[in-house]
Amino acid sequence: MGKKKLETDFIMSEFEKEGYQLLSTDYINCGQKLEYICTEGHKHSISWDNWKAGHRCPYCDGQGKPDIEIISKFFESKGYKLLAGKYVNDSGKLLYKCPVGHVHSMRWGNFRQGKRCPTCEHKLNSLRKSGDKHYNWKGGISCEPYCAVWLDKEFKESIKERDNYICQNPDCWGTSRRLTIHHIDYNKKNCSPTNLITLCNSCNIRANKDREWHTKFYRSVLMDRIGKNCYVN
């Protein structure tokens, strides 16, 4: 009994040397799984043999399947809000809202490796290339009717992906299979994801009439689609 207690105290001190908190209170043998909390707050278990061999928290090493709460806290540490309620695997995308309110989805592995909101990144890149810094600068005269991010195919593809590649008009007549991105407020310079919605070509043409009505209508449709708390004008 006394020997086992001494061994447990020794193991605890070894964990504490690296900032880990040992949760297991009894040591049986070197193959036993010992529960712990790492320096980043991840809860896991490891055998004493593996610990001596240099293995540590698999979450910190980017291994294993993390708990959704751990992922959520990581998003929060970067100023982001995780909207997804569960994590299945790294091939699935997690819905989130960036610090300025853009709603997108991304793989956990990509976010962990440093990728962030594509809208914010495109805006930053456009500022770096705007005005006299742009290769096509014409002394302040521009013929470009859309925002800079509109030239990015991946950005427009992300809007279609968010809308599941389906025309978002509940009254779609189904006469066209071609999908387009519609500016809800008809301002082509406003390329915020909350001002963009996927429509088929037919519904997009129909939206050219009664613009005030269609603006209110598609704002309501998108609000229901992504959630009121995620909607930013």
N, C-alpha and C positions, 0 to 999 in steps of 0.2 A: 504494500500500500504506500509506504513512504517512498520507495524507489520510483513508483509510477508518478507520484506527486512531483518529485524532483525532476523527472524527465519532462513533465508538462510545463513546469516553470522554466526550464531551460529552453524548450521549444518556443514558449511565449516570448522570452527575451530575444530570441533570434528573429522572430517575426517583428518585434517592436524596433529592432535595430534598423529595419528598412521602412518603418512607418506603417506596418501592417498591424491590424488588430486581430488576434486569435480569438475566435468565438468558442471553439471546442474546449471543454474543461477537463477532458480526460484523454490520456494517450494510451492506446492499446498496443499497436505495433507500427512498423514503418510503412505498411501498406494501407493503413487506415486513412480515410479522407478527413482532413482537418478543415473545418469551416473558418473563413476569415473575411475581413473587410480590408481592401487595399487602400492605398493613399488617395485614390480618386473616388472612394466610396462604393466600389463594386464589391458585391458579395459573391464569393465562390468557395471552392474547396480544393485541397491539394494534399497529396500524400507527403510524408516527411522525406521519403526518398527522392521524390521529384523536386521538392524544395531545395534539398542539398545539391541536386544536380543543376540548379540554377533556374528552374522554371518558376514563373511568377504569374500574375493575373493575366488570363487570356484575353480579357476585354481590352486591357491597356495595350496589348500586343496586336489588337485587331483581329483576334481569333474568337471562335465561339459565337453563340447566339445571344446577343445582349437583351436585357429586359427593356420593354418599351419605356419604362420610367427612366432608365439610364440614358436612352437615346433622347428623350424629352429634355432632360437636364442639360445634355450636351448642346442641343439646339438653343436652349435658353441662355447658356453661357456665351453664345455668339449673338444674342439679341434676337433670335428667331423664335417663333411659336410653332410647335409641332401640332398639326391638326389631325394627323392619323391616330387611330385608337389602338392599333396593334401592329406588331412587326412579325412578318412571316419568314422572309429570307432576304438576302441582299439583292436578289434579282427584281424584287418588287419595289415600287416607288412610294415614298412617303409624302403625303400632302403637308405643306407648311405655309406659313406667312412670314415674310421677311420683315425687318425692322420698320420699313416704310409702308407696309401693307400689301405688297404684291403676293399673290397666291400662286404657287407652283408646286411641282412634285419632283422628287429626286431620290436616287438610290442612297441608302445609308452610307455605303462605302464611299460614294462620291463626295457626300457632305463631309464625312470624316477626314477625307483627304484634302479638303480645302475649297471645294467648289461651292459657290453660293448662288444667290438669286440672279438668274440670267438677265432679267430686266434691268436691275441695278448695274450689272457689269456692262451691259450694252450702253446704258446711259453714260456711264463713266468713260467708256471708250469713245462714244460720240463726242463728248466734251473735249477729249484729248485731240480729236480730229476736226473740231468745229471751227467755223470762221476761217481766218487766214491760214490755219494749220491744215485745212483740207486740200487735197491735191487738185480738186476741181473748183477752188476758190475763184470767184469772179467779181471781186470787189464789193461784196455784199449783195449781189443779185443772185438769187437762187431759183431754179426751176423745179426743185424737188418738192412735190406737194405733200409727201409723207414724212413722218419722223424717221430719224436715222436707223432705228432698230428694225424698221419695216423691211429693210434690205436683207435682213438676216433670215434665211429660210428655216433655220432651227427654231427661231423664236416663234414664227408663225405655225410651225409644226407642233410646238408645245401647246399652243392654244387649241388646235384641233385635237391633240391628245387629251388635254384636260376635258374637252367636250365629248370624248369617246368617239370621235370621228362620225358624229351624227348631227344632222341639221337640228338646231335647238328650237326651231319654231314648232310649238305644239300643234299648229294648224298647217303643217307642211303638206303640200299636195302630192309630194313624191314624184314630181315630173322631171326632176334633174338629179343626177348623181354627183355632179361636180360641186365640191365644197369650197366656199370662200370665207374669208374673215371679214366680218362687218364691224365698222366703227359705230357703236351705239349712239353716240352724240353727233355723228357725222363730221367730227373734227379729225381730219387725217393726221394731225400732229399729236393727237392724244392716243398714244399706243400703250396706255396702261392696260394690263390684262383684264381689269374690271371694266374696261371700255370696249373690249373686243369679244365677239361671240361668233361661233361657227354657224353658218347658214349655207343651204344649198344655193346654187346660182339663181334659181327661180325665186326663192324667198328673199334673196338679197335685192333682186330687181323690184319686187313688190314693196320693199321697204323704202323705195325712193318716193313713194306717195305717202301723204299724211305723216310726215317726219316727226312731228311733235308726239303723235300718238304712238308711233313705233319706238321712239326713244323711251317713253315710259314703259311700254310693253316689254321690250327686251331687257331693260334694267331690272324689271320684276322677274323675268325668266332667269336671268343670270344670278340674281340674288337668291332665288330658290335653288339654283344649281350649285353654287359654291358656299352658300350660307350667309346670313345677314351679317354675322360678326366678321366675315372675311371681306365684305364688300366695301370698297373705298372709291369714292367719286374721283 
